[in-house]
Amino acid sequence: MKKVFVLSLALAGAAVVAAAIAQNSPVTIQYATWDESRRPVDEKVIKAFEASHPNIKVKYNIVPWDAYWQKAAAMTAGGVTFDVMWMDLNNLPFYVSQGALEPLDMTAAEKKVIPAATLAPYQTSSGKVYGFPLGPQAVSVYVNRDLFKKRGVPVPTKSWTWDQMLAAAQKLTFMDGNKKIWGINGQDLQIDLEYGMSFFYTFGGTTIIKKTATGYVANLDSSFKSTAQKLYDLIFKYHVAPSTKEVTQAGYQIFLAGQMGIYIEGTWMTGVLNGNPKLNWSYAPFPTLKAGDKPRASSSAHALVIPKGAKEKAGALEFARYVTTAVDAQKLISNNGLLATNADAFKSQYSKSLPGRNAEVILEQLKTGVIINSDVRLVSNLPEVLGAMNTAFNLAWTGNGKLEDAIKKASTDMDVLLKQAKVLEFK
């Protein structure tokens, strides 16, 4: 109750701005995101916002990932842009350094309510805030309880290790009549993606890019290599995960069809999985290397930003503030199976929205998780460096190259780009 009360006080100032907007003619703000999976919840939040802000209408734009960043380029080119946009940490510092984003008016009380670790990547040392953080989107483990029961595998609810997960995946890989059942997804677990990186962090990894006295270098160390090998072996040694040559469907489609026992993705997939009422799924703990260890699975710290070129900045600020901090919005988000900005403050609503799904394990996981790439977000060409890394590992994960060669190529290509990198000005 205390946190909610503080948040209510924080929004008192926002109410003054809203009242001022209400006296003017109606405005329409353009809101853009790339995340189609959130559409049902986003539409409910938008409807609630418009009901409480009758003079502000929201035009909802879902833009595919690649096209989204082409649109975002208009922020630096001075062209037409959206009023409120989703932003990720890989791109944020560049847009800030180019003066393409508005610093946002966030009260001291709001800053106290939003978890410090979530806000920190969007806040400069001088206290300026360039993004209102959205709820964390955590890498998570889903299991098909019917398949676990059928194969006599206990469903983990509190903790399990990598070896236990591998043993489960082996038992869960079998022929059911003329259908192949797979133990776990493998293509999604490519080492450089957030899912694979979650294993890297959990197994003791720290960073993939190291700061030196003269700049940056790739840091694909022994921990990275051993983690990559474990994930690669799921496909090519143990054959518990399908290769791209064996299936054409995405991992979520196979799991959704009831033909995969373990599926590792993100918490944003709950709405998609709930779309199949016959699928008896639940969350499982993220596996650790040794019993007793704490998982350090990654989460994406996306935020809502307002471009300098936005036409309706006042309305955009109200919307961004409402989505990320308003009590009504946070309850609505939590009640629909997504994590609120301050997930811990709304944990009861979140758990109740997913009855019997073991959602509590996700809330525990967040306490020791890692915000992916927050440590290297100021590398000026970070998206290009990560792109080169992804290209190298795609060769191995699609069966078109050896893992050791992919590691060498990724490290070499990353270092070439990192020699050109600068520390972005974030002020």
Contacts in CASP RR format, 6 or more apart in sequence:
PFRMAT RR
TARGET T0000
AUTHOR 0000-0000-0000
METHOD contacts of the structure
MODEL  1
MKKVFVLSLALAGAAVVAAAIAQNSPVTIQYATWDESRRPVDEKVIKAFE
ASHPNIKVKYNIVPWDAYWQKAAAMTAGGVTFDVMWMDLNNLPFYVSQGA
LEPLDMTAAEKKVIPAATLAPYQTSSGKVYGFPLGPQAVSVYVNRDLFKK
RGVPVPTKSWTWDQMLAAAQKLTFMDGNKKIWGINGQDLQIDLEYGMSFF
YTFGGTTIIKKTATGYVANLDSSFKSTAQKLYDLIFKYHVAPSTKEVTQA
GYQIFLAGQMGIYIEGTWMTGVLNGNPKLNWSYAPFPTLKAGDKPRASSS
AHALVIPKGAKEKAGALEFARYVTTAVDAQKLISNNGLLATNADAFKSQY
SKSLPGRNAEVILEQLKTGVIINSDVRLVSNLPEVLGAMNTAFNLAWTGN
GKLEDAIKKASTDMDVLLKQAKVLEFK
3 113 0 8 1.000
3 342 0 8 1.000
3 345 0 8 1.000
4 327 0 8 1.000
4 345 0 8 1.000
6 109 0 8 1.000
6 112 0 8 1.000
6 113 0 8 1.000
7 109 0 8 1.000
7 110 0 8 1.000
7 113 0 8 1.000
7 325 0 8 1.000
7 327 0 8 1.000
7 345 0 8 1.000
8 327 0 8 1.000
9 109 0 8 1.000
10 107 0 8 1.000
10 109 0 8 1.000
10 110 0 8 1.000
10 112 0 8 1.000
10 113 0 8 1.000
10 325 0 8 1.000
11 110 0 8 1.000
11 321 0 8 1.000
11 325 0 8 1.000
11 326 0 8 1.000
11 327 0 8 1.000
13 107 0 8 1.000
14 318 0 8 1.000
14 321 0 8 1.000
14 322 0 8 1.000
17 314 0 8 1.000
17 317 0 8 1.000
17 318 0 8 1.000
18 53 0 8 1.000
18 318 0 8 1.000
20 314 0 8 1.000
21 27 0 8 1.000
21 53 0 8 1.000
21 55 0 8 1.000
21 56 0 8 1.000
21 314 0 8 1.000
21 315 0 8 1.000
21 318 0 8 1.000
22 53 0 8 1.000
22 54 0 8 1.000
22 55 0 8 1.000
24 55 0 8 1.000
25 55 0 8 1.000
26 54 0 8 1.000
26 55 0 8 1.000
26 56 0 8 1.000
26 57 0 8 1.000
27 55 0 8 1.000
27 56 0 8 1.000
27 57 0 8 1.000
27 312 0 8 1.000
27 314 0 8 1.000
27 315 0 8 1.000
28 56 0 8 1.000
28 57 0 8 1.000
28 58 0 8 1.000
28 59 0 8 1.000
28 312 0 8 1.000
29 56 0 8 1.000
29 57 0 8 1.000
29 58 0 8 1.000
29 59 0 8 1.000
29 83 0 8 1.000
29 84 0 8 1.000
29 312 0 8 1.000
29 315 0 8 1.000
29 316 0 8 1.000
29 319 0 8 1.000
30 59 0 8 1.000
30 61 0 8 1.000
30 82 0 8 1.000
30 83 0 8 1.000
30 84 0 8 1.000
30 312 0 8 1.000
31 46 0 8 1.000
31 58 0 8 1.000
31 59 0 8 1.000
31 60 0 8 1.000
31 61 0 8 1.000
31 82 0 8 1.000
31 83 0 8 1.000
31 84 0 8 1.000
31 85 0 8 1.000
31 319 0 8 1.000
32 61 0 8 1.000
32 62 0 8 1.000
32 63 0 8 1.000
32 68 0 8 1.000
32 71 0 8 1.000
32 82 0 8 1.000
32 84 0 8 1.000
32 85 0 8 1.000
32 86 0 8 1.000
33 42 0 8 1.000
33 61 0 8 1.000
33 62 0 8 1.000
33 63 0 8 1.000
33 85 0 8 1.000
33 86 0 8 1.000
34 62 0 8 1.000
34 63 0 8 1.000
34 64 0 8 1.000
34 65 0 8 1.000
34 68 0 8 1.000
34 86 0 8 1.000
35 62 0 8 1.000
35 86 0 8 1.000
35 268 0 8 1.000
36 62 0 8 1.000
37 268 0 8 1.000
37 269 0 8 1.000
37 271 0 8 1.000
37 272 0 8 1.000
38 268 0 8 1.000
38 338 0 8 1.000
39 62 0 8 1.000
40 271 0 8 1.000
40 336 0 8 1.000
41 332 0 8 1.000
41 333 0 8 1.000
41 336 0 8 1.000
41 337 0 8 1.000
41 338 0 8 1.000
42 60 0 8 1.000
43 60 0 8 1.000
44 332 0 8 1.000
44 336 0 8 1.000
45 323 0 8 1.000
45 329 0 8 1.000
45 332 0 8 1.000
45 333 0 8 1.000
46 58 0 8 1.000
46 60 0 8 1.000
48 328 0 8 1.000
48 329 0 8 1.000
48 332 0 8 1.000
49 56 0 8 1.000
49 58 0 8 1.000
49 319 0 8 1.000
49 322 0 8 1.000
49 323 0 8 1.000
49 329 0 8 1.000
50 56 0 8 1.000
50 57 0 8 1.000
50 58 0 8 1.000
52 322 0 8 1.000
52 328 0 8 1.000
53 315 0 8 1.000
53 318 0 8 1.000
53 319 0 8 1.000
53 322 0 8 1.000
56 315 0 8 1.000
56 318 0 8 1.000
56 319 0 8 1.000
58 319 0 8 1.000
61 82 0 8 1.000
63 71 0 8 1.000
68 86 0 8 1.000
69 91 0 8 1.000
71 81 0 8 1.000
71 82 0 8 1.000
72 81 0 8 1.000
72 85 0 8 1.000
72 91 0 8 1.000
72 95 0 8 1.000
74 80 0 8 1.000
74 81 0 8 1.000
74 307 0 8 1.000
75 81 0 8 1.000
75 95 0 8 1.000
75 98 0 8 1.000
75 100 0 8 1.000
75 101 0 8 1.000
75 307 0 8 1.000
75 308 0 8 1.000
75 309 0 8 1.000
76 95 0 8 1.000
76 98 0 8 1.000
76 99 0 8 1.000
76 100 0 8 1.000
78 308 0 8 1.000
78 309 0 8 1.000
79 309 0 8 1.000
81 307 0 8 1.000
81 309 0 8 1.000
81 310 0 8 1.000
82 307 0 8 1.000
82 310 0 8 1.000
83 306 0 8 1.000
83 307 0 8 1.000
83 310 0 8 1.000
83 311 0 8 1.000
83 312 0 8 1.000
83 313 0 8 1.000
83 315 0 8 1.000
83 316 0 8 1.000
83 319 0 8 1.000
84 304 0 8 1.000
84 305 0 8 1.000
84 306 0 8 1.000
84 310 0 8 1.000
84 316 0 8 1.000
84 319 0 8 1.000
84 320 0 8 1.000
85 304 0 8 1.000
85 305 0 8 1.000
85 306 0 8 1.000
85 307 0 8 1.000
86 134 0 8 1.000
86 302 0 8 1.000
86 303 0 8 1.000
86 304 0 8 1.000
86 305 0 8 1.000
87 95 0 8 1.000
87 101 0 8 1.000
87 131 0 8 1.000
87 302 0 8 1.000
87 303 0 8 1.000
87 304 0 8 1.000
87 305 0 8 1.000
88 300 0 8 1.000
88 302 0 8 1.000
89 121 0 8 1.000
89 300 0 8 1.000
89 301 0 8 1.000
89 371 0 8 1.000
89 372 0 8 1.000
89 373 0 8 1.000
89 374 0 8 1.000
89 377 0 8 1.000
90 373 0 8 1.000
90 377 0 8 1.000
90 382 0 8 1.000
90 383 0 8 1.000
90 386 0 8 1.000
91 383 0 8 1.000
92 101 0 8 1.000
92 121 0 8 1.000
92 122 0 8 1.000
92 130 0 8 1.000
92 131 0 8 1.000
92 303 0 8 1.000
92 305 0 8 1.000
92 377 0 8 1.000
93 377 0 8 1.000
93 378 0 8 1.000
93 380 0 8 1.000
93 382 0 8 1.000
93 424 0 8 1.000
93 426 0 8 1.000
94 380 0 8 1.000
94 382 0 8 1.000
94 383 0 8 1.000
94 424 0 8 1.000
95 101 0 8 1.000
95 305 0 8 1.000
96 124 0 8 1.000
96 130 0 8 1.000
96 424 0 8 1.000
96 425 0 8 1.000
96 426 0 8 1.000
97 380 0 8 1.000
97 424 0 8 1.000
97 425 0 8 1.000
97 426 0 8 1.000
99 308 0 8 1.000
100 307 0 8 1.000
100 308 0 8 1.000
101 130 0 8 1.000
101 131 0 8 1.000
101 305 0 8 1.000
101 306 0 8 1.000
101 307 0 8 1.000
101 308 0 8 1.000
102 130 0 8 1.000
102 305 0 8 1.000
102 306 0 8 1.000
102 307 0 8 1.000
102 308 0 8 1.000
102 310 0 8 1.000
102 313 0 8 1.000
103 128 0 8 1.000
103 129 0 8 1.000
103 130 0 8 1.000
104 129 0 8 1.000
104 130 0 8 1.000
104 131 0 8 1.000
104 132 0 8 1.000
104 305 0 8 1.000
104 306 0 8 1.000
104 317 0 8 1.000
104 320 0 8 1.000
105 317 0 8 1.000
106 129 0 8 1.000
106 132 0 8 1.000
110 321 0 8 1.000
110 325 0 8 1.000
111 119 0 8 1.000
111 123 0 8 1.000
111 129 0 8 1.000
113 325 0 8 1.000
113 342 0 8 1.000
113 345 0 8 1.000
114 133 0 8 1.000
114 324 0 8 1.000
114 325 0 8 1.000
114 341 0 8 1.000
114 342 0 8 1.000
115 133 0 8 1.000
115 341 0 8 1.000
115 342 0 8 1.000
115 344 0 8 1.000
117 371 0 8 1.000
118 133 0 8 1.000
118 135 0 8 1.000
118 136 0 8 1.000
118 301 0 8 1.000
118 341 0 8 1.000
118 371 0 8 1.000
119 129 0 8 1.000
119 133 0 8 1.000
120 374 0 8 1.000
121 301 0 8 1.000
121 371 0 8 1.000
121 374 0 8 1.000
121 377 0 8 1.000
122 129 0 8 1.000
122 130 0 8 1.000
122 131 0 8 1.000
122 132 0 8 1.000
122 133 0 8 1.000
122 301 0 8 1.000
122 303 0 8 1.000
123 129 0 8 1.000
123 130 0 8 1.000
124 130 0 8 1.000
124 426 0 8 1.000
124 427 0 8 1.000
125 427 0 8 1.000
126 427 0 8 1.000
128 427 0 8 1.000
130 303 0 8 1.000
130 305 0 8 1.000
131 303 0 8 1.000
131 304 0 8 1.000
131 305 0 8 1.000
131 320 0 8 1.000
132 303 0 8 1.000
132 304 0 8 1.000
132 305 0 8 1.000
132 320 0 8 1.000
132 321 0 8 1.000
132 323 0 8 1.000
132 324 0 8 1.000
132 325 0 8 1.000
133 301 0 8 1.000
133 302 0 8 1.000
133 303 0 8 1.000
133 324 0 8 1.000
133 341 0 8 1.000
134 302 0 8 1.000
134 303 0 8 1.000
134 304 0 8 1.000
134 323 0 8 1.000
134 324 0 8 1.000
134 341 0 8 1.000
135 302 0 8 1.000
135 324 0 8 1.000
135 333 0 8 1.000
135 338 0 8 1.000
135 339 0 8 1.000
135 340 0 8 1.000
135 341 0 8 1.000
135 343 0 8 1.000
136 267 0 8 1.000
136 299 0 8 1.000
136 300 0 8 1.000
136 301 0 8 1.000
136 339 0 8 1.000
136 343 0 8 1.000
136 366 0 8 1.000
136 371 0 8 1.000
137 266 0 8 1.000
137 267 0 8 1.000
137 268 0 8 1.000
137 299 0 8 1.000
137 300 0 8 1.000
137 302 0 8 1.000
137 339 0 8 1.000
138 266 0 8 1.000
138 267 0 8 1.000
138 297 0 8 1.000
138 298 0 8 1.000
138 299 0 8 1.000
138 339 0 8 1.000
138 362 0 8 1.000
138 365 0 8 1.000
138 366 0 8 1.000
138 369 0 8 1.000
139 194 0 8 1.000
139 195 0 8 1.000
139 198 0 8 1.000
139 264 0 8 1.000
139 265 0 8 1.000
139 266 0 8 1.000
139 286 0 8 1.000
139 297 0 8 1.000
139 298 0 8 1.000
139 299 0 8 1.000
140 264 0 8 1.000
140 265 0 8 1.000
140 266 0 8 1.000
140 267 0 8 1.000
140 283 0 8 1.000
140 286 0 8 1.000
140 297 0 8 1.000
140 362 0 8 1.000
140 365 0 8 1.000
141 262 0 8 1.000
141 263 0 8 1.000
141 264 0 8 1.000
141 283 0 8 1.000
141 284 0 8 1.000
141 285 0 8 1.000
141 286 0 8 1.000
141 287 0 8 1.000
142 255 0 8 1.000
142 262 0 8 1.000
142 263 0 8 1.000
142 264 0 8 1.000
142 265 0 8 1.000
142 269 0 8 1.000
142 273 0 8 1.000
142 281 0 8 1.000
142 282 0 8 1.000
142 283 0 8 1.000
142 284 0 8 1.000
143 155 0 8 1.000
143 156 0 8 1.000
143 261 0 8 1.000
143 262 0 8 1.000
143 263 0 8 1.000
143 281 0 8 1.000
143 282 0 8 1.000
143 283 0 8 1.000
143 284 0 8 1.000
144 255 0 8 1.000
144 258 0 8 1.000
144 260 0 8 1.000
144 261 0 8 1.000
144 262 0 8 1.000
144 263 0 8 1.000
144 279 0 8 1.000
144 280 0 8 1.000
144 281 0 8 1.000
145 155 0 8 1.000
145 280 0 8 1.000
145 281 0 8 1.000
145 282 0 8 1.000
146 258 0 8 1.000
146 280 0 8 1.000
147 172 0 8 1.000
147 181 0 8 1.000
147 258 0 8 1.000
147 260 0 8 1.000
147 261 0 8 1.000
148 154 0 8 1.000
148 155 0 8 1.000
148 168 0 8 1.000
148 172 0 8 1.000
148 261 0 8 1.000
149 155 0 8 1.000
151 171 0 8 1.000
151 172 0 8 1.000
151 174 0 8 1.000
152 171 0 8 1.000
153 168 0 8 1.000
153 171 0 8 1.000
153 172 0 8 1.000
155 282 0 8 1.000
155 284 0 8 1.000
156 164 0 8 1.000
156 284 0 8 1.000
156 285 0 8 1.000
157 284 0 8 1.000
157 285 0 8 1.000
157 358 0 8 1.000
157 361 0 8 1.000
158 285 0 8 1.000
158 361 0 8 1.000
159 285 0 8 1.000
159 288 0 8 1.000
159 291 0 8 1.000
159 292 0 8 1.000
160 168 0 8 1.000
160 284 0 8 1.000
160 285 0 8 1.000
160 287 0 8 1.000
160 288 0 8 1.000
161 287 0 8 1.000
161 288 0 8 1.000
161 289 0 8 1.000
161 290 0 8 1.000
161 291 0 8 1.000
162 199 0 8 1.000
162 203 0 8 1.000
162 230 0 8 1.000
162 287 0 8 1.000
162 288 0 8 1.000
162 289 0 8 1.000
164 287 0 8 1.000
165 184 0 8 1.000
165 262 0 8 1.000
165 287 0 8 1.000
166 234 0 8 1.000
166 238 0 8 1.000
166 240 0 8 1.000
168 183 0 8 1.000
168 262 0 8 1.000
169 183 0 8 1.000
169 184 0 8 1.000
169 234 0 8 1.000
169 238 0 8 1.000
169 240 0 8 1.000
169 241 0 8 1.000
169 261 0 8 1.000
169 262 0 8 1.000
170 183 0 8 1.000
170 238 0 8 1.000
170 240 0 8 1.000
172 181 0 8 1.000
172 182 0 8 1.000
172 183 0 8 1.000
172 184 0 8 1.000
172 240 0 8 1.000
172 260 0 8 1.000
172 261 0 8 1.000
172 262 0 8 1.000
173 181 0 8 1.000
173 182 0 8 1.000
173 183 0 8 1.000
173 239 0 8 1.000
173 240 0 8 1.000
174 181 0 8 1.000
175 181 0 8 1.000
179 259 0 8 1.000
180 242 0 8 1.000
180 259 0 8 1.000
181 258 0 8 1.000
181 259 0 8 1.000
181 260 0 8 1.000
181 261 0 8 1.000
182 240 0 8 1.000
182 241 0 8 1.000
182 242 0 8 1.000
182 254 0 8 1.000
182 259 0 8 1.000
182 260 0 8 1.000
182 261 0 8 1.000
183 240 0 8 1.000
183 241 0 8 1.000
183 260 0 8 1.000
183 261 0 8 1.000
183 262 0 8 1.000
184 234 0 8 1.000
184 240 0 8 1.000
184 241 0 8 1.000
184 260 0 8 1.000
184 261 0 8 1.000
184 262 0 8 1.000
184 263 0 8 1.000
184 264 0 8 1.000
185 241 0 8 1.000
185 242 0 8 1.000
185 251 0 8 1.000
185 252 0 8 1.000
185 254 0 8 1.000
185 255 0 8 1.000
185 260 0 8 1.000
185 262 0 8 1.000
185 263 0 8 1.000
185 264 0 8 1.000
185 265 0 8 1.000
186 231 0 8 1.000
186 234 0 8 1.000
186 235 0 8 1.000
186 241 0 8 1.000
186 242 0 8 1.000
186 251 0 8 1.000
186 397 0 8 1.000
187 235 0 8 1.000
187 241 0 8 1.000
187 242 0 8 1.000
187 243 0 8 1.000
187 244 0 8 1.000
187 250 0 8 1.000
187 251 0 8 1.000
187 397 0 8 1.000
188 195 0 8 1.000
188 251 0 8 1.000
188 264 0 8 1.000
188 265 0 8 1.000
189 195 0 8 1.000
189 196 0 8 1.000
189 199 0 8 1.000
189 231 0 8 1.000
189 234 0 8 1.000
189 241 0 8 1.000
189 264 0 8 1.000
190 196 0 8 1.000
190 231 0 8 1.000
190 390 0 8 1.000
190 393 0 8 1.000
190 394 0 8 1.000
190 397 0 8 1.000
191 197 0 8 1.000
191 199 0 8 1.000
191 200 0 8 1.000
191 224 0 8 1.000
191 227 0 8 1.000
191 228 0 8 1.000
191 231 0 8 1.000
191 232 0 8 1.000
191 393 0 8 1.000
192 208 0 8 1.000
192 386 0 8 1.000
192 389 0 8 1.000
192 390 0 8 1.000
192 393 0 8 1.000
192 410 0 8 1.000
193 390 0 8 1.000
194 298 0 8 1.000
194 300 0 8 1.000
194 372 0 8 1.000
195 264 0 8 1.000
195 265 0 8 1.000
195 266 0 8 1.000
196 227 0 8 1.000
196 231 0 8 1.000
197 208 0 8 1.000
197 298 0 8 1.000
197 372 0 8 1.000
198 264 0 8 1.000
198 286 0 8 1.000
198 295 0 8 1.000
198 296 0 8 1.000
198 297 0 8 1.000
198 298 0 8 1.000
198 370 0 8 1.000
199 227 0 8 1.000
199 230 0 8 1.000
199 231 0 8 1.000
199 287 0 8 1.000
200 208 0 8 1.000
200 223 0 8 1.000
200 224 0 8 1.000
200 227 0 8 1.000
200 228 0 8 1.000
201 296 0 8 1.000
201 297 0 8 1.000
201 298 0 8 1.000
201 369 0 8 1.000
201 370 0 8 1.000
202 286 0 8 1.000
202 287 0 8 1.000
202 288 0 8 1.000
202 289 0 8 1.000
202 293 0 8 1.000
202 295 0 8 1.000
202 296 0 8 1.000
202 297 0 8 1.000
203 223 0 8 1.000
203 226 0 8 1.000
203 227 0 8 1.000
203 230 0 8 1.000
203 289 0 8 1.000
204 223 0 8 1.000
204 289 0 8 1.000
204 296 0 8 1.000
205 221 0 8 1.000
205 223 0 8 1.000
205 224 0 8 1.000
205 227 0 8 1.000
206 219 0 8 1.000
206 223 0 8 1.000
207 219 0 8 1.000
207 375 0 8 1.000
207 376 0 8 1.000
208 218 0 8 1.000
208 219 0 8 1.000
208 220 0 8 1.000
208 224 0 8 1.000
208 376 0 8 1.000
208 389 0 8 1.000
209 216 0 8 1.000
209 217 0 8 1.000
209 218 0 8 1.000
209 219 0 8 1.000
209 375 0 8 1.000
209 376 0 8 1.000
209 379 0 8 1.000
209 385 0 8 1.000
209 414 0 8 1.000
209 418 0 8 1.000
210 216 0 8 1.000
210 217 0 8 1.000
210 218 0 8 1.000
210 219 0 8 1.000
215 418 0 8 1.000
215 421 0 8 1.000
216 376 0 8 1.000
216 379 0 8 1.000
216 418 0 8 1.000
216 421 0 8 1.000
217 415 0 8 1.000
217 418 0 8 1.000
218 410 0 8 1.000
218 411 0 8 1.000
218 414 0 8 1.000
218 415 0 8 1.000
218 418 0 8 1.000
220 407 0 8 1.000
220 410 0 8 1.000
220 411 0 8 1.000
220 414 0 8 1.000
224 407 0 8 1.000
225 407 0 8 1.000
228 393 0 8 1.000
228 403 0 8 1.000
228 407 0 8 1.000
229 403 0 8 1.000
232 396 0 8 1.000
232 397 0 8 1.000
232 403 0 8 1.000
234 240 0 8 1.000
234 241 0 8 1.000
235 241 0 8 1.000
235 242 0 8 1.000
235 243 0 8 1.000
235 397 0 8 1.000
236 243 0 8 1.000
236 399 0 8 1.000
242 251 0 8 1.000
242 254 0 8 1.000
243 398 0 8 1.000
243 399 0 8 1.000
244 397 0 8 1.000
244 398 0 8 1.000
244 399 0 8 1.000
245 399 0 8 1.000
247 254 0 8 1.000
249 257 0 8 1.000
251 260 0 8 1.000
251 263 0 8 1.000
252 263 0 8 1.000
252 265 0 8 1.000
252 269 0 8 1.000
252 272 0 8 1.000
252 273 0 8 1.000
254 260 0 8 1.000
255 261 0 8 1.000
255 263 0 8 1.000
255 273 0 8 1.000
255 279 0 8 1.000
255 281 0 8 1.000
256 272 0 8 1.000
256 273 0 8 1.000
256 276 0 8 1.000
256 279 0 8 1.000
258 279 0 8 1.000
262 284 0 8 1.000
267 338 0 8 1.000
267 339 0 8 1.000
267 362 0 8 1.000
268 338 0 8 1.000
270 337 0 8 1.000
270 338 0 8 1.000
270 354 0 8 1.000
270 357 0 8 1.000
271 337 0 8 1.000
273 279 0 8 1.000
273 281 0 8 1.000
281 357 0 8 1.000
282 356 0 8 1.000
282 357 0 8 1.000
282 358 0 8 1.000
283 354 0 8 1.000
283 357 0 8 1.000
283 358 0 8 1.000
283 359 0 8 1.000
283 361 0 8 1.000
283 362 0 8 1.000
284 358 0 8 1.000
284 361 0 8 1.000
285 295 0 8 1.000
285 361 0 8 1.000
285 364 0 8 1.000
285 365 0 8 1.000
286 295 0 8 1.000
286 297 0 8 1.000
286 365 0 8 1.000
287 295 0 8 1.000
288 294 0 8 1.000
288 295 0 8 1.000
294 368 0 8 1.000
295 365 0 8 1.000
295 368 0 8 1.000
295 369 0 8 1.000
296 368 0 8 1.000
296 369 0 8 1.000
296 370 0 8 1.000
297 365 0 8 1.000
297 369 0 8 1.000
297 370 0 8 1.000
298 369 0 8 1.000
298 370 0 8 1.000
298 371 0 8 1.000
298 372 0 8 1.000
299 366 0 8 1.000
299 369 0 8 1.000
299 370 0 8 1.000
299 371 0 8 1.000
299 372 0 8 1.000
300 371 0 8 1.000
300 372 0 8 1.000
301 371 0 8 1.000
301 372 0 8 1.000
301 374 0 8 1.000
303 324 0 8 1.000
304 319 0 8 1.000
304 320 0 8 1.000
304 323 0 8 1.000
304 324 0 8 1.000
305 320 0 8 1.000
306 313 0 8 1.000
306 316 0 8 1.000
306 317 0 8 1.000
306 320 0 8 1.000
310 316 0 8 1.000
322 329 0 8 1.000
323 329 0 8 1.000
324 341 0 8 1.000
325 341 0 8 1.000
330 340 0 8 1.000
330 341 0 8 1.000
330 342 0 8 1.000
330 345 0 8 1.000
330 346 0 8 1.000
331 340 0 8 1.000
331 346 0 8 1.000
331 349 0 8 1.000
333 339 0 8 1.000
333 340 0 8 1.000
333 346 0 8 1.000
334 340 0 8 1.000
334 343 0 8 1.000
334 346 0 8 1.000
334 347 0 8 1.000
334 349 0 8 1.000
334 350 0 8 1.000
334 353 0 8 1.000
335 349 0 8 1.000
335 352 0 8 1.000
335 353 0 8 1.000
336 353 0 8 1.000
337 350 0 8 1.000
337 353 0 8 1.000
337 354 0 8 1.000
337 359 0 8 1.000
338 350 0 8 1.000
339 350 0 8 1.000
339 362 0 8 1.000
339 366 0 8 1.000
340 346 0 8 1.000
340 349 0 8 1.000
340 350 0 8 1.000
343 350 0 8 1.000
343 363 0 8 1.000
343 366 0 8 1.000
344 363 0 8 1.000
344 366 0 8 1.000
347 360 0 8 1.000
347 363 0 8 1.000
350 359 0 8 1.000
350 363 0 8 1.000
351 359 0 8 1.000
351 360 0 8 1.000
351 363 0 8 1.000
353 359 0 8 1.000
373 382 0 8 1.000
373 386 0 8 1.000
376 382 0 8 1.000
378 423 0 8 1.000
378 424 0 8 1.000
378 426 0 8 1.000
379 385 0 8 1.000
379 418 0 8 1.000
379 421 0 8 1.000
379 423 0 8 1.000
379 424 0 8 1.000
380 421 0 8 1.000
380 422 0 8 1.000
380 423 0 8 1.000
380 424 0 8 1.000
381 417 0 8 1.000
381 418 0 8 1.000
381 420 0 8 1.000
381 421 0 8 1.000
382 421 0 8 1.000
384 417 0 8 1.000
385 414 0 8 1.000
385 417 0 8 1.000
385 418 0 8 1.000
385 421 0 8 1.000
388 410 0 8 1.000
388 413 0 8 1.000
388 414 0 8 1.000
388 416 0 8 1.000
388 417 0 8 1.000
389 410 0 8 1.000
389 413 0 8 1.000
389 414 0 8 1.000
391 413 0 8 1.000
392 406 0 8 1.000
392 407 0 8 1.000
392 409 0 8 1.000
392 410 0 8 1.000
392 413 0 8 1.000
393 406 0 8 1.000
393 410 0 8 1.000
395 401 0 8 1.000
395 405 0 8 1.000
395 406 0 8 1.000
395 409 0 8 1.000
396 402 0 8 1.000
396 403 0 8 1.000
396 405 0 8 1.000
396 406 0 8 1.000
END
